[in-house]
Amino acid sequence: MSFNAEAVKKDIVVWIRDWFSENGSGCRAVVGISGGKDSSAVAALCAEALGKDRVLGVLMPNGRQHDIDVARALCAHLDIQGIEINIQDAYYGLLNELKKQLPEITVQTTNNLPARLRMSTLYAVAQSMNGRVANTCNLSEDWVGYSTRYGDSVGDFSPLSNLTVTEVKALGHACGLPETFVEKVPIDGLCGKTDEENLGFLYATLDRYIRTGVCEDPDTKARIDRLHQANLFKLRLMPSFPYAPRD
């Protein structure tokens, strides 16, 4: 089945407008900006749907970020307001307090803490600036759990959650975004590796498997299936005990 990026772009723009009319008429879209395909596409879609004056890009380096110029360039390209909030002091402050109380801090803890601090930052900005937080995850990442629970996995509205990486790239091109943003090598910004290095397979392979069920390499298929099953809990609402009063 072919992907009509132009048609999908128009549909998402209408969906964003409708969502804001029901859930925040006059509010701004608050988007965490990395300069990669996902945040670039979401920011571009919001700018088209709401007008550039109603989109606020938030850059959140943890100390020095080597590619932050790309994020700045995205804000300039879209002509949206961009603000920079460095989370380094908060990161080290919280990490130091944890070290005082816990016998061990795992690598996973230190890797995921920045993502959770960034989401707290986005909500602080949104509450102070009459905003709604955009989620920028895509289907491919969510499928294998490549997001931080209560970090980049959340938000108030999500334009890309049902689109694969391949489809998001096509959407970015349909939005008129330069190659710099659409084809930027995805890096999680946490451990220094690319997404595909961490995952152990290409997004193109994953996307094909998601859409067609075809994956020729049995080891890769097994790894994708294992990651998907292990991370399904991230996509579900928090379980709650189904209490019912007794007679």
DRENFI-456441 format. One line per 5 residues: number of its first residue (from 1); for each residue x, y, z of N, C-alpha, C, O, CB. Coordinates in pm, whole numbers, padded with zeros to 5 digits. Glycine has a CB too. Layout:
BEGIN
NUM> X/Y/Z/X/Y/Z/X/Y/Z/X/Y/Z/X/Y/Z ~ ... $
***
This chain:
BEGIN
1> 00085/-00119/00000/00000/00000/00000/00089/00124/00000/00179/00137/00083/-00096/00000/00123 ~ 00062/00215/-00093/00144/00336/-00104/00103/00438/00003/-00008/00436/00056/00129/00398/-00245 ~ 00197/00527/00032/00175/00630/00134/00165/00765/00065/00262/00811/00004/00288/00630/00240 ~ 00049/00828/00074/00026/00959/00012/00058/01067/00114/-00028/01107/00193/-00121/00972/-00040 ~ 00182/01113/00113/00228/01207/00215/00152/01339/00211/00122/01397/00315/00375/01233/00200 $
6> 00122/01386/00093/00050/01513/00081/-00089/01504/00143/-00131/01594/00215/00038/01554/-00067 ~ -00158/01395/00115/-00293/01377/00169/-00290/01362/00320/-00373/01417/00391/-00361/01255/00105 ~ -00191/01285/00370/-00180/01265/00515/-00145/01396/00584/-00197/01425/00692/-00073/01159/00546 ~ -00059/01475/00522/-00023/01605/00579/-00148/01692/00596/-00168/01753/00701/00082/01677/00489 ~ -00229/01698/00495/-00351/01779/00502/-00444/01728/00612/-00505/01806/00685/-00424/01778/00367 $
11> -00455/01596/00622/-00542/01537/00724/-00491/01570/00865/-00570/01600/00955/-00550/01384/00705 ~ -00359/01563/00885/-00304/01592/01017/-00323/01738/01053/-00353/01770/01168/-00156/01556/01023 ~ -00305/01827/00957/-00325/01970/00982/-00468/01997/01029/-00489/02072/01124/-00294/02052/00855 ~ -00564/01935/00963/-00705/01950/01004/-00726/01890/01143/-00796/01947/01226/-00800/01882/00901 ~ -00664/01774/01167/-00679/01708/01297/-00623/01795/01409/-00684/01806/01515/-00608/01572/01296 $
16> -00508/01857/01388/-00449/01945/01489/-00541/02064/01516/-00564/02099/01632/-00310/01994/01444 ~ -00592/02125/01412/-00683/02239/01429/-00806/02198/01509/-00848/02269/01601/-00726/02296/01292 ~ -00863/02085/01474/-00982/02038/01544/-00951/02007/01690/-01029/02040/01780/-01039/01913/01476 ~ -00834/01944/01714/-00798/01910/01851/-00783/02035/01937/-00830/02039/02050/-00668/01828/01854 ~ -00718/02137/01884/-00698/02259/01960/-00829/02335/01980/-00848/02399/02083/-00597/02348/01890 $
21> -00917/02328/01884/-01046/02397/01901/-01126/02336/02015/-01206/02404/02079/-01127/02393/01772 ~ -01104/02206/02040/-01176/02137/02147/-01100/02134/02278/-01160/02125/02385/-01207/01996/02104 ~ -00968/02143/02271/-00887/02121/02391/-00791/02234/02424/-00698/02216/02503/-00808/01996/02373 ~ -00813/02349/02368/-00724/02460/02397/-00732/02570/02293/-00631/02610/02236/-00583/02412/02409 ~ -00852/02617/02268/-00869/02724/02170/-00787/02846/02212/-00805/02899/02321/-01019/02762/02154 $
26> -00697/02888/02125/-00611/03002/02157/-00480/02962/02221/-00391/03047/02237/-00682/03096/02246 ~ -00465/02835/02258/-00340/02789/02320/-00230/02772/02214/-00257/02767/02094/-00362/02656/02394 ~ -00108/02763/02263/00007/02742/02175/00048/02594/02178/00028/02525/02278/00126/02833/02216 ~ 00105/02548/02068/00166/02416/02065/00308/02429/02116/00387/02506/02062/00163/02354/01921 ~ 00342/02354/02218/00476/02354/02276/00547/02228/02229/00504/02117/02260/00472/02362/02434 $
31> 00655/02246/02154/00724/02134/02090/00869/02129/02135/00942/02227/02120/00715/02144/01937 ~ 00912/02015/02190/01053/01996/02220/01129/01976/02091/01098/01884/02015/01074/01877/02315 ~ 01226/02059/02064/01294/02060/01935/01433/01997/01946/01516/02041/02026/01305/02204/01882 ~ 01457/01895/01865/01591/01834/01857/01657/01864/01724/01779/01855/01710/01582/01683/01878 ~ 01575/01901/01625/01627/01921/01490/01617/01798/01404/01654/01801/01286/01769/01966/01496 $
36> 01567/01687/01462/01548/01565/01386/01415/01563/01314/01336/01657/01324/01557/01445/01477 ~ 01390/01455/01242/01273/01446/01155/01141/01458/01231/01048/01521/01182/01275/01317/01079 ~ 01133/01397/01349/01006/01393/01422/00966/01530/01476/00856/01578/01449/01015/01293/01536 ~ 01054/01592/01552/01020/01723/01609/01007/01827/01499/00927/01920/01510/01126/01766/01711 ~ 01086/01813/01392/01077/01907/01280/00941/01896/01211/00877/01997/01181/01190/01882/01179 $
41> 00898/01772/01185/00770/01750/01120/00655/01799/01207/00562/01863/01157/00751/01603/01085 ~ 00660/01768/01336/00553/01811/01426/00546/01964/01433/00437/02022/01427/00574/01752/01567 ~ 00660/02029/01445/00663/02175/01451/00609/02235/01322/00534/02333/01325/00805/02226/01477 ~ 00647/02177/01207/00600/02228/01079/00449/02209/01064/00379/02298/01015/00673/02157/00964 ~ 00399/02095/01106/00255/02069/01098/00177/02164/01189/00072/02215/01150/00226/01923/01135 $
46> 00228/02187/01308/00161/02278/01401/00162/02421/01348/00064/02494/01362/00227/02272/01539 ~ 00273/02460/01288/00282/02595/01233/00181/02615/01121/00120/02721/01110/00423/02623/01181 ~ 00164/02512/01038/00066/02522/00929/-00077/02519/00983/-00164/02589/00932/00086/02408/00829 ~ -00099/02439/01086/-00234/02425/01140/-00278/02545/01222/-00393/02588/01214/-00244/02301/01224 ~ -00186/02599/01301/-00222/02702/01399/-00168/02840/01365/-00216/02941/01418/-00173/02662/01533 $
51> -00068/02846/01278/00003/02971/01254/00132/02971/01334/00135/02922/01447/-00084/03093/01290 ~ 00238/03025/01276/00370/03018/01340/00375/03087/01476/00456/03051/01561/00474/03079/01250 ~ 00288/03187/01496/00289/03259/01624/00234/03176/01739/00251/03211/01856/00209/03386/01611 ~ 00169/03066/01706/00113/02980/01811/00194/02852/01832/00145/02756/01891/-00030/02943/01775 ~ 00318/02852/01784/00408/02738/01805/00531/02785/01880/00597/02882/01840/00448/02672/01669 $
56> 00562/02717/01988/00679/02751/02069/00773/02631/02071/00739/02525/02123/00637/02793/02214 ~ 00892/02650/02016/00992/02545/02017/01079/02556/02141/01125/02665/02175/01079/02551/01891 ~ 01101/02444/02209/01181/02443/02331/01302/02353/02310/01288/02233/02289/01096/02395/02452 ~ 01420/02412/02317/01545/02339/02305/01596/02311/02446/01601/02401/02530/01651/02419/02221 ~ 01634/02186/02473/01668/02148/02611/01799/02070/02616/01797/01950/02642/01555/02066/02673 $
61> 01911/02136/02592/02039/02065/02601/02069/02025/02745/02025/02089/02840/02152/02153/02547 ~ 02144/01917/02759/02194/01875/02890/02342/01911/02894/02428/01827/02866/02170/01720/02917 ~ 02370/02036/02927/02506/02086/02915/02531/02132/02773/02453/02210/02718/02608/01979/02956 ~ 02639/02083/02713/02672/02119/02576/02617/02013/02481/02644/01894/02498/02825/02134/02558 ~ 02540/02056/02381/02482/01965/02283/02546/01993/02148/02533/02103/02094/02327/01981/02275 $
66> 02614/01894/02092/02696/01916/01973/02615/01956/01850/02665/02024/01761/02775/01793/01942 ~ 02488/01912/01845/02408/01939/01725/02296/02039/01750/02197/02042/01677/02349/01810/01672 ~ 02311/02121/01853/02201/02213/01887/02179/02318/01778/02070/02375/01767/02230/02282/02020 ~ 02282/02345/01697/02265/02440/01589/02159/02395/01489/02094/02477/01425/02397/02462/01517 ~ 02141/02264/01477/02038/02212/01386/01899/02246/01442/01809/02284/01367/02053/02058/01366 $
71> 01883/02233/01572/01755/02267/01635/01727/02417/01621/01613/02457/01594/01756/02226/01784 ~ 01830/02498/01640/01813/02643/01623/01775/02676/01479/01692/02763/01453/01942/02717/01664 ~ 01838/02606/01387/01810/02630/01244/01667/02594/01208/01605/02658/01124/01908/02551/01156 ~ 01614/02490/01273/01475/02450/01247/01379/02560/01289/01285/02593/01216/01441/02320/01321 ~ 01401/02618/01406/01315/02728/01453/01324/02847/01357/01224/02912/01327/01355/02771/01596 $
76> 01445/02875/01311/01464/02986/01217/01396/02956/01084/01334/03044/01025/01613/03014/01196 ~ 01408/02834/01036/01346/02796/00909/01195/02811/00913/01134/02861/00819/01383/02653/00872 ~ 01135/02768/01023/00989/02776/01037/00943/02913/01085/00823/02942/01084/00939/02669/01132 ~ 01037/02996/01127/01007/03129/01180/00917/03121/01303/00823/03199/01319/00941/03216/01072 ~ 00948/03024/01389/00875/03011/01515/00965/03055/01629/01088/03054/01617/00826/02864/01537 $
81> 00904/03094/01740/00982/03131/01858/01050/03007/01915/00988/02902/01928/00893/03199/01965 ~ 01176/03022/01948/01250/02913/02010/01317/02961/02139/01379/03067/02140/01355/02856/01914 ~ 01305/02884/02244/01372/02919/02369/01461/02802/02409/01431/02687/02376/01268/02952/02481 ~ 01570/02831/02479/01662/02727/02524/01664/02721/02676/01685/02821/02745/01805/02754/02469 ~ 01641/02602/02727/01643/02579/02871/01739/02462/02896/01709/02348/02861/01499/02549/02927 $
86> 01852/02492/02957/01952/02388/02981/01916/02310/03107/01896/02367/03214/02093/02450/02995 ~ 01906/02177/03093/01863/02094/03205/01980/02039/03287/01959/01959/03378/01778/01979/03154 ~ 02102/02080/03256/02219/02018/03320/02218/02033/03472/02243/01936/03543/02346/02079/03264 ~ 02191/02152/03522/02191/02172/03667/02087/02083/03735/02114/02023/03839/02164/02320/03701 ~ 01969/02076/03675/01864/01991/03732/01905/01844/03727/01882/01769/03821/01731/02011/03656 $
91> 01967/01805/03617/02009/01665/03601/02110/01625/03707/02092/01526/03777/02069/01643/03462 ~ 02216/01703/03719/02319/01668/03817/02270/01688/03960/02310/01614/04050/02445/01751/03793 ~ 02185/01786/03982/02130/01808/04115/02051/01688/04162/02068/01642/04274/02044/01932/04119 ~ 01963/01637/04076/01880/01522/04111/01965/01395/04120/01946/01313/04210/01767/01503/04009 ~ 02058/01380/04027/02142/01261/04028/02227/01254/04155/02244/01147/04213/02233/01260/03905 $
96> 02279/01367/04198/02358/01370/04321/02274/01335/04443/02322/01266/04533/02422/01507/04339 ~ 02151/01382/04446/02062/01348/04557/02028/01198/04558/02020/01136/04663/01933/01430/04551 ~ 02009/01143/04439/01981/00999/04430/02100/00917/04479/02083/00817/04548/01947/00960/04285 ~ 02220/00961/04444/02341/00889/04486/02358/00888/04637/02418/00796/04694/02463/00950/04420 ~ 02307/00991/04702/02317/00997/04847/02226/00894/04915/02255/00849/05026/02281/01136/04897 $
101> 02119/00857/04848/02017/00772/04911/02014/00629/04859/01966/00540/04929/01883/00834/04891 ~ 02063/00607/04738/02053/00474/04677/02189/00406/04673/02291/00472/04652/01995/00485/04536 ~ 02193/00275/04693/02320/00204/04690/02383/00198/04551/02504/00185/04537/02301/00063/04742 ~ 02299/00208/04448/02349/00200/04311/02258/00278/04218/02136/00275/04233/02360/00054/04266 ~ 02316/00347/04121/02241/00414/04016/02269/00341/03886/02384/00336/03841/02278/00566/04005 $
106> 02168/00284/03824/02189/00205/03703/02214/00295/03583/02179/00414/03583/02070/00114/03677 ~ 02275/00237/03480/02297/00310/03355/02164/00352/03293/02151/00462/03239/02378/00223/03255 ~ 02065/00264/03301/01934/00296/03246/01873/00417/03317/01807/00499/03253/01840/00174/03259 ~ 01896/00428/03446/01846/00544/03521/01908/00673/03470/01838/00771/03443/01875/00527/03670 ~ 02040/00673/03456/02108/00795/03410/02073/00827/03266/02070/00944/03227/02259/00780/03426 $
111> 02047/00724/03184/02012/00747/03044/01871/00803/03028/01847/00885/02939/02022/00617/02965 ~ 01779/00761/03114/01640/00802/03100/01604/00928/03176/01503/00993/03147/01551/00692/03144 ~ 01685/00964/03275/01655/01081/03356/01644/01210/03273/01551/01287/03296/01761/01099/03462 ~ 01735/01236/03178/01721/01358/03099/01588/01368/03023/01529/01475/03015/01834/01368/03001 ~ 01541/01256/02969/01414/01258/02895/01298/01295/02986/01207/01367/02945/01388/01121/02830 $
116> 01301/01245/03109/01193/01277/03203/01202/01423/03250/01100/01488/03271/01198/01182/03325 ~ 01323/01472/03266/01340/01613/03303/01295/01704/03188/01237/01810/03211/01487/01643/03340 ~ 01321/01661/03066/01279/01742/02951/01127/01750/02943/01072/01855/02912/01335/01683/02821 ~ 01059/01639/02971/00914/01643/02966/00859/01730/03079/00761/01802/03059/00855/01501/02974 ~ 00919/01724/03197/00878/01814/03305/00897/01959/03264/00816/02046/03297/00958/01784/03434 $
121> 01005/01985/03193/01033/02120/03144/00927/02165/03046/00879/02278/03053/01171/02126/03080 ~ 00891/02078/02953/00790/02114/02854/00656/02147/02919/00588/02241/02878/00771/02000/02753 ~ 00620/02070/03021/00494/02098/03089/00501/02226/03172/00401/02297/03186/00455/01981/03177 ~ 00618/02255/03228/00633/02380/03301/00618/02499/03206/00554/02598/03238/00770/02385/03372 ~ 00679/02486/03089/00667/02591/02987/00523/02605/02942/00470/02716/02931/00758/02561/02866 $
126> 00458/02491/02915/00320/02494/02866/00225/02558/02967/00138/02636/02929/00273/02352/02833 ~ 00242/02526/03094/00154/02583/03196/00175/02733/03212/00082/02806/03245/00175/02514/03329 ~ 00296/02779/03188/00326/02921/03204/00298/03001/03078/00285/03123/03084/00470/02938/03243 ~ 00288/02933/02964/00273/03002/02835/00143/02968/02765/00130/02989/02644/00389/02969/02744 ~ 00046/02916/02839/-00084/02882/02781/-00067/02786/02664/-00113/02812/02553/-00157/03009/02735 $
131> 00000/02675/02692/00032/02582/02585/-00020/02442/02605/-00071/02407/02711/00177/02577/02567 ~ -00005/02363/02500/-00034/02221/02502/00089/02150/02447/00145/02191/02346/-00164/02187/02418 ~ 00132/02043/02514/00258/01976/02479/00237/01875/02366/00151/01788/02373/00316/01906/02602 ~ 00318/01890/02263/00315/01796/02151/00402/01675/02179/00517/01689/02220/00360/01865/02021 ~ 00348/01557/02157/00428/01436/02159/00489/01419/02019/00421/01440/01919/00343/01311/02201 $
136> 00616/01380/02013/00683/01369/01883/00727/01226/01850/00807/01207/01758/00803/01460/01881 ~ 00676/01127/01922/00714/00989/01894/00647/00939/01765/00542/00990/01725/00676/00898/02011 ~ 00709/00840/01703/00649/00777/01585/00619/00630/01614/00660/00577/01718/00742/00790/01463 ~ 00549/00566/01523/00505/00427/01542/00623/00331/01554/00619/00239/01634/00415/00385/01428 ~ 00727/00352/01474/00841/00261/01474/00908/00258/01611/00937/00151/01665/00942/00302/01367 $
141> 00933/00377/01667/00994/00385/01800/00904/00321/01905/00949/00243/01988/01024/00531/01838 ~ 00776/00356/01901/00683/00301/01999/00671/00149/01989/00654/00080/02089/00545/00365/01982 ~ 00680/00098/01866/00662/-00046/01843/00763/-00129/01921/00730/-00237/01972/00675/-00077/01694 ~ 00885/-00078/01931/00992/-00153/01999/01032/-00089/02132/01137/-00121/02188/01114/-00165/01908 ~ 00949/00002/02181/00973/00061/02312/01088/00159/02317/01148/00181/02422/00999/-00045/02410 $
146> 01119/00220/02200/01234/00311/02198/01191/00452/02237/01198/00547/02159/01300/00312/02057 ~ 01146/00461/02358/01106/00589/02417/01113/00572/02569/01116/00460/02620/00961/00633/02370 ~ 01115/00683/02639/01123/00679/02785/00984/00698/02844/00917/00798/02817/01220/00788/02838 ~ 00942/00603/02923/00811/00611/02988/00805/00737/03076/00893/00760/03159/00782/00483/03073 ~ 00701/00816/03055/00683/00944/03123/00795/01043/03089/00820/01139/03162/00676/00923/03274 $
151> 00863/01017/02977/00958/01113/02921/00905/01154/02786/00799/01217/02777/01102/01053/02910 ~ 00976/01119/02679/00932/01157/02545/00810/01077/02498/00756/01104/02391/01045/01140/02448 ~ 00767/00977/02576/00652/00896/02534/00518/00964/02560/00415/00912/02517/00655/00763/02604 ~ 00517/01077/02629/00389/01139/02665/00371/01274/02597/00456/01319/02520/00379/01155/02818 ~ 00260/01337/02627/00225/01466/02568/00075/01482/02571/00003/01396/02621/00278/01478/02425 $
156> 00027/01594/02519/-00117/01620/02515/-00181/01577/02384/-00299/01542/02380/-00144/01767/02540 ~ -00104/01581/02275/-00155/01538/02145/-00038/01484/02064/00076/01528/02081/-00227/01657/02069 ~ -00066/01388/01977/00042/01317/01907/00012/01301/01759/-00065/01213/01721/00066/01180/01971 ~ 00071/01384/01675/00044/01375/01531/00106/01256/01461/00056/01215/01356/00092/01498/01465 ~ 00214/01198/01515/00292/01098/01441/00285/00956/01497/00350/00867/01442/00434/01141/01437 $
161> 00211/00932/01601/00215/00803/01669/00174/00685/01582/00209/00571/01614/00128/00807/01789 ~ 00102/00709/01475/00058/00601/01388/00132/00598/01255/00087/00535/01160/-00089/00611/01364 ~ 00246/00669/01250/00326/00672/01128/00465/00615/01154/00526/00643/01257/00337/00817/01074 ~ 00514/00535/01060/00648/00479/01072/00753/00584/01042/00721/00694/00996/00664/00359/00978 ~ 00879/00551/01068/00990/00642/01038/00992/00676/00889/01008/00792/00853/01125/00580/01081 $
166> 00974/00576/00805/00973/00598/00660/00863/00695/00622/00884/00783/00538/00955/00465/00585 ~ 00747/00680/00682/00633/00768/00651/00654/00908/00706/00615/01006/00643/00503/00709/00709 ~ 00717/00919/00824/00745/01051/00881/00842/01128/00791/00826/01249/00772/00804/01038/01023 ~ 00941/01060/00737/01034/01125/00646/00961/01178/00522/00985/01290/00478/01146/01028/00604 ~ 00873/01096/00466/00795/01140/00350/00708/01259/00387/00691/01352/00308/00707/01024/00296 $
171> 00653/01257/00506/00571/01368/00554/00655/01495/00569/00610/01604/00534/00506/01332/00689 ~ 00777/01480/00621/00866/01594/00636/00896/01659/00502/00898/01781/00491/00994/01551/00703 ~ 00920/01577/00402/00945/01630/00268/00820/01701/00215/00830/01805/00150/00988/01518/00171 ~ 00702/01644/00244/00576/01707/00200/00555/01841/00268/00488/01929/00213/00458/01614/00229 ~ 00611/01857/00388/00602/01984/00461/00703/02087/00408/00704/02202/00453/00625/01961/00611 $
176> 00786/02045/00314/00885/02137/00258/01009/02154/00344/01082/02252/00328/00823/02269/00236 ~ 01033/02060/00434/01151/02070/00521/01278/02032/00445/01275/01938/00365/01134/01979/00645 ~ 01387/02103/00467/01514/02069/00402/01566/01932/00447/01528/01882/00553/01618/02176/00433 ~ 01653/01873/00366/01712/01743/00395/01781/01742/00531/01783/01640/00600/01811/01705/00286 ~ 01838/01857/00570/01911/01867/00697/01829/01815/00814/01882/01750/00904/01953/02012/00723 $
181> 01700/01845/00811/01613/01804/00922/01552/01666/00900/01546/01585/00992/01503/01906/00940 ~ 01508/01640/00778/01438/01514/00750/01531/01394/00756/01492/01288/00804/01371/01521/00613 ~ 01653/01410/00707/01745/01297/00697/01852/01299/00807/01948/01222/00799/01810/01298/00562 ~ 01837/01383/00907/01933/01387/01017/01939/01249/01084/01835/01192/01118/01895/01496/01121 ~ 02060/01196/01102/02075/01064/01163/02016/01066/01304/02059/01145/01388/02225/01021/01167 $
186> 01919/00979/01331/01854/00980/01463/01946/00930/01573/01995/00817/01568/01728/00896/01459 ~ 01968/01015/01672/02048/00983/01789/01963/01015/01912/01901/01120/01919/02184/01062/01791 ~ 01962/00924/02008/01872/00943/02123/01916/01056/02215/01837/01102/02298/01862/00815/02202 ~ 02042/01102/02202/02088/01211/02287/02114/01168/02430/02135/01253/02517/01989/01321/02286 ~ 02113/01039/02455/02129/00989/02592/02262/00914/02610/02335/00938/02706/02014/00898/02628 $
191> 02291/00824/02516/02410/00740/02533/02513/00759/02423/02618/00694/02425/02370/00594/02539 ~ 02487/00846/02327/02585/00876/02224/02579/00787/02101/02653/00811/02005/02719/00865/02282 ~ 02491/00686/02100/02478/00598/01984/02358/00640/01899/02267/00709/01946/02463/00451/02030 ~ 02359/00598/01773/02243/00621/01689/02132/00526/01730/02156/00426/01797/02279/00603/01538 ~ 02009/00559/01690/01896/00473/01720/01919/00332/01667/01898/00233/01738/01766/00530/01661 $
196> 01963/00324/01543/01977/00193/01479/02090/00111/01541/02083/-00012/01544/02001/00210/01330 ~ 02194/00178/01590/02299/00106/01663/02244/00047/01792/02277/-00066/01827/02418/00200/01693 ~ 02164/00122/01861/02104/00073/01985/02006/-00041/01959/02004/-00140/02032/02032/00186/02057 ~ 01926/-00027/01855/01823/-00126/01827/01881/-00255/01770/01831/-00364/01799/01720/-00069/01731 ~ 01986/-00244/01689/02044/-00362/01627/01984/-00397/01493/02009/-00506/01441/02030/-00476/01719 $
201> 01905/-00307/01436/01849/-00328/01303/01812/-00191/01245/01807/-00091/01316/01724/-00422/01307 ~ 01786/-00189/01114/01754/-00064/01046/01606/-00031/01062/01522/-00120/01072/01791/-00072/00897 ~ 01575/00099/01065/01434/00139/01070/01361/00091/00946/01243/00057/00953/01422/00293/01084 ~ 01429/00089/00832/01364/00042/00709/01317/-00102/00723/01209/-00138/00675/01461/00054/00589 ~ 01397/-00183/00790/01359/-00323/00815/01240/-00330/00909/01147/-00407/00886/01477/-00401/00873 $
206> 01244/-00250/01014/01135/-00247/01111/01007/-00198/01046/00900/-00256/01067/01171/-00159/01229 ~ 01016/-00090/00969/00897/-00033/00906/00830/-00131/00811/00708/-00143/00808/00934/00095/00831 ~ 00911/-00202/00735/00856/-00302/00643/00785/-00412/00720/00677/-00457/00680/00967/-00363/00555 ~ 00844/-00454/00831/00783/-00560/00912/00651/-00513/00972/00554/-00588/00976/00879/-00604/01023 ~ 00648/-00387/01020/00526/-00333/01078/00413/-00330/00976/00300/-00368/01006/00551/-00193/01134 $
211> 00443/-00285/00855/00340/-00264/00754/00303/-00389/00675/00190/-00402/00628/00384/-00159/00660 ~ 00399/-00482/00659/00372/-00599/00575/00382/-00732/00649/00333/-00834/00601/00467/-00600/00460 ~ 00445/-00731/00768/00466/-00856/00840/00582/-00937/00787/00604/-01050/00830/00342/-00938/00834 ~ 00659/-00879/00693/00769/-00950/00629/00902/-00907/00689/00932/-00788/00696/00769/-00925/00478 ~ 00982/-01004/00732/01119/-00980/00778/01197/-01109/00750/01178/-01210/00817/01124/-00941/00933 $
216> 01284/-01103/00650/01351/-01224/00604/01447/-01283/00708/01460/-01405/00716/01425/-01196/00478 ~ 01514/-01198/00785/01611/-01247/00881/01541/-01293/01009/01482/-01211/01078/01716/-01139/00912 ~ 01547/-01422/01041/01474/-01472/01158/01524/-01414/01290/01445/-01395/01383/01484/-01623/01163 ~ 01653/-01386/01300/01706/-01329/01424/01654/-01187/01446/01618/-01150/01557/01860/-01329/01422 ~ 01650/-01109/01338/01598/-00973/01349/01450/-00975/01381/01403/-00897/01464/01622/-00896/01218 $
221> 01375/-01064/01316/01232/-01077/01344/01209/-01112/01491/01121/-01055/01556/01169/-01184/01253 ~ 01288/-01206/01541/01273/-01247/01681/01305/-01131/01775/01239/-01114/01878/01363/-01367/01712 ~ 01407/-01053/01741/01444/-00940/01826/01333/-00833/01826/01298/-00780/01931/01577/-00877/01779 ~ 01279/-00804/01710/01170/-00706/01701/01050/-00753/01782/00991/-00676/01858/01130/-00682/01555 ~ 01014/-00881/01764/00898/-00936/01837/00921/-00931/01988/00830/-00900/02065/00871/-01081/01792 $
226> 01043/-00962/02030/01075/-00961/02173/01065/-00820/02231/01008/-00800/02338/01216/-01019/02197 ~ 01121/-00723/02160/01115/-00584/02205/00972/-00534/02209/00932/-00465/02303/01200/-00495/02114 ~ 00895/-00568/02108/00755/-00524/02100/00675/-00579/02219/00601/-00505/02284/00691/-00568/01967 ~ 00690/-00707/02245/00615/-00769/02354/00657/-00714/02489/00573/-00690/02576/00633/-00921/02351 ~ 00787/-00695/02506/00839/-00649/02636/00801/-00506/02667/00799/-00466/02783/00988/-00664/02639 $
231> 00771/-00428/02564/00745/-00286/02585/00602/-00243/02560/00573/-00124/02554/00834/-00207/02497 ~ 00512/-00339/02544/00371/-00305/02523/00314/-00223/02639/00225/-00141/02619/00289/-00431/02505 ~ 00366/-00245/02759/00314/-00173/02876/00330/-00022/02862/00254/00054/02922/00384/-00220/03003 ~ 00427/00022/02782/00449/00165/02765/00335/00231/02687/00312/00352/02699/00581/00190/02693 ~ 00264/00153/02609/00158/00207/02524/00020/00198/02588/-00079/00246/02532/00158/00134/02391 $
236> 00014/00139/02704/-00116/00119/02769/-00135/00219/02883/-00038/00266/02942/-00129/-00024/02821 ~ -00259/00249/02913/-00289/00332/03027/-00248/00259/03155/-00244/00136/03159/-00439/00370/03031 ~ -00217/00336/03257/-00178/00276/03385/-00290/00186/03437/-00404/00232/03449/-00145/00386/03489 ~ -00261/00060/03468/-00364/-00028/03522/-00417/00023/03656/-00341/00073/03738/-00309/-00170/03538 ~ -00543/00009/03676/-00601/00049/03804/-00687/-00067/03857/-00754/-00136/03781/-00686/00180/03789 $
241> -00684/-00085/03986/-00761/-00193/04048/-00911/-00168/04026/-00961/-00061/04061/-00729/-00203/04200 ~ -00983/-00267/03969/-01125/-00247/03936/-01216/-00264/04057/-01295/-00358/04064/-01167/-00344/03827 ~ -01202/-00175/04152/-01281/-00185/04274/-01429/-00156/04248/-01464/-00061/04177/-01227/-00088/04380 ~ -01514/-00239/04306/-01659/-00216/04303/-01713/-00237/04444/-01688/-00341/04505/-01730/-00311/04200 ~ -01787/-00140/04496/-01841/-00155/04632/-01927/-00280/04645/-02004/-00314/04555/-01923/-00031/04671 $
246> -01914/-00347/04757/-01992/-00467/04782/-02118/-00432/04859/-02123/-00333/04933/-01909/-00571/04857 ~ -02217/-00514/04841/-02342/-00493/04918/-02318/-00525/05064/-02410/-00515/05145/-02458/-00581/04862 $
***
